Amino acid sequence: MFPEYRELIGKLKESHPRFRALFDKHNRLDHDIARLEQSDGRGYDEHVAAMKKEKLKIKDELYRLLKEEDNNLA
């Protein structure tokens, strides 16, 4: 996720509690979705769809925070 910000992500995970919490929640959702969704797609349901939407919202917020911090460093 966001390879162009790899270094900044590492720094924010250490120094920005909100970023760290969102990053951890995104990873937990990713893991839970993969566990619930079977490789043949049989595990896909409305619950998984809602989890994917939440994960995408978190990803958008993470990106916003990354852009904000990157602009502050410039």
ABEGO torsion letter per residue (X at the ends): XGAAAAAAAAAAAAABAAAAAAAAAAAAAAAAAAAABBAAGAABBAAAAAAAAAAAAAAAAAAAAAAAAAAAAX
